Amino acid sequence: MDHILSEKIKNKEAKVGVVGLGYVGLPLAVELANSGFNVFGIDICEEKINMLKSKKSYVIDINSEVIEELIDKKLSVGSDFTIVSNLDIVIICVPTPLNEAKEPDLSYIVDSVKEIRRYLKKRTLIILESTTYPGTTEELIINSIEEEKSFKIGKDFFVCYSPERVDPGNKKFNITNTPKVIGGATKTCLELGILLYSSFVEKIVPVSCIKVAEMVKLFENTFRSINIALVNELTQTLERIGINIWEVIDAASTKPFGFFTFYPGPGIGGHCIPLDPIYLSWKAKKSNYYNRFIELASDINSNMPRYVVSQVTDILNNLGKCIRESNILLVGVAYKKDIDDLRESPAIEIFNLLEEKGASVSYYDTYISYFTNNGKVVYSIELTEEILNEFDLVIITTNHSNIDYEFILSNSEIVYDTRNVTSKYSSDKSILLGRHINSYTH
Ligand SMILES: NC(=O)c1ccc[n+]([C@@H]2O[C@H](COP(=O)([O-])OP(=O)(O)OC[C@H]3O[C@@H](n4cnc5c(N)ncnc54)[C@H](O)[C@@H]3O)[C@@H](O)[C@H]2O)c1
């Protein structure tokens, strides 16, 4: 154990930097500051830095009052990496998207590590939290610092990988009560990482090495992607057989062992489930292994918006209408309930597919008042009786908890519900995702 750094961590005297203040980095910086550390948040996005400096939060799980309490006291923010020379710990939370060829884009990690390396002093602990394929931390952080600075890992600097498992919008599980998996490059690295996280996380799960920690996160999200794909495929199968998938899932979920509940939907979104499995399959391909499960799940999930549109075509057809010139309202454009994140949202794809087919599309979202779509700013409509009456079809694409679905049902001509939020009202105006449309009598 490095006694100087470990004492600093124990006494909360270690200065901690968080690089990348987004959905992951900002809550982490807040948690560290709340637990007593002096935290320095670094982000290249001037707009975010300015918002934080004016005491405003842009992350849904963090209230502006929290920022107001911490800013310029326990939490300082800026875009300048020179601060790294003053830090004892640097935690990296930058994006790991896919590039146009649908391959891992590690440029954000590379860029931030380049800056960190430039100002890095000896005895600093670096932790990567961004999701990535096994081997990244070693290749892009450890090797690059050893080569460029002639520092020795475990002696001159310390490195861990600890995947962020935060679920934005989740009211029950947060950073402190979600077990934290961590792998270290050496025994000392791991011990330091455990010491840091155990000061604000209830349960730490150490693993034998960094690659295992990197793989844990990919496994978790691949597991979700594949299971969601299974129910999405079953939804389409059961539509043909004429069985209600939602009822099947509810009944199957009563089994107290050996079954995990996943629901179908209009597709998957966000920065994790659609992307993380691709990081794994890309890495596997490098070793000449082809993950058929991952590719198949990705294929099924990414085709769900098209399935939704095909059901919409059938619904309108039954009403003697077609998509062209229909007035369609999407309720919810965020990729999942109770958050304001539009990244990879299937609702946006449905929006565009319907517009391409000539529909006039509007949306309503209690979390997103406007967004830019194909260079055009689109605003959420007001939800009134008169406005609802104007639509030929309402599609529920995201199941935010603060929406009055009963009001929507009673004032709409017909509602296509891809999230099963309307069945409890037993209205004949509601059609669930996966229902066999031709058997529908309106
Ligand atoms: N969003 C989630 O639910 C979630 C959950 C678990 C893990 N993750 C992973 O965490 C990582 C971050 O995701 P996120 O959702 O917080 O992304 P985000 O886009 O919300 O935030 C990333 C931040 O990093 C900043 N940034 C980019 N390059 C930078 C650089 N060179 N230096 C400093 N700042 C830089 C961006 O400006 C942005 O503010 C990703 O790897 C993601 O897969 C995300």
The ligand as an ORCA input file, in Angstrom:
! r2SCAN-3c Opt
* xyz 0 1
  N     -25.349      7.344    -19.111
  C     -25.396      6.203    -18.459
  O     -26.455      5.768    -18.045
  C     -24.137      5.389    -18.202
  C     -24.184      4.384    -17.242
  C     -23.050      3.652    -16.980
  C     -21.890      3.894    -17.712
  N     -21.849      4.870    -18.672
  C     -20.600      5.102    -19.366
  O     -19.968      6.242    -18.795
  C     -19.281      6.992    -19.810
  C     -19.789      8.410    -19.831
  O     -21.161      8.402    -20.185
  P     -22.109      9.642    -19.921
  O     -23.489      9.146    -20.146
  O     -21.774     10.309    -18.638
  O     -21.668     10.596    -21.133
  P     -22.000     12.142    -21.301
  O     -21.896     12.431    -22.744
  O     -23.251     12.473    -20.548
  O     -20.801     12.860    -20.535
  C     -19.471     12.794    -20.933
  C     -18.829     14.150    -20.693
  O     -17.445     14.058    -21.055
  C     -17.066     15.304    -21.642
  N     -15.836     15.105    -22.406
  C     -15.683     14.551    -23.636
  N     -14.387     14.536    -23.972
  C     -13.711     15.088    -22.938
  C     -12.336     15.342    -22.708
  N     -11.401     15.016    -23.599
  N     -11.992     15.927    -21.543
  C     -12.933     16.280    -20.630
  N     -14.249     16.054    -20.795
  C     -14.621     15.456    -21.930
  C     -18.272     15.702    -22.471
  O     -18.276     17.081    -22.745
  C     -19.427     15.271    -21.545
  O     -19.846     16.315    -20.699
  C     -19.511      6.223    -21.111
  O     -18.432      5.352    -21.324
  C     -20.772      5.431    -20.831
  O     -20.844      4.271    -21.622
  C     -22.958      5.635    -18.907
*
